């Protein structure tokens, strides 16, 4: 299990498994990924298209857990808006 954290600003970051190669950052269409202190961060999960272009270039495929968290948070927002 990878450690994924979410901040109120919508930023999602990984604290384990990422060694900061930046391959995902280069392939991100929306430019929402960045490497900070050796870990990948998504500036705002609401801007991610979930295209998964960042997954294949990731040598550890740790980015998949970040995308999974992004997807869960989007689903939670949709459900909250319906109430």
Secondary structure, DSSP 8 states (H G I E B T S, - for coil): ---EEE-TTS-EEE-SS-----HHHHH-SS--EEEETTEEEES-GGG-----HHHHH-SS-THHHHHHHHHHHHHHHHHHHH-
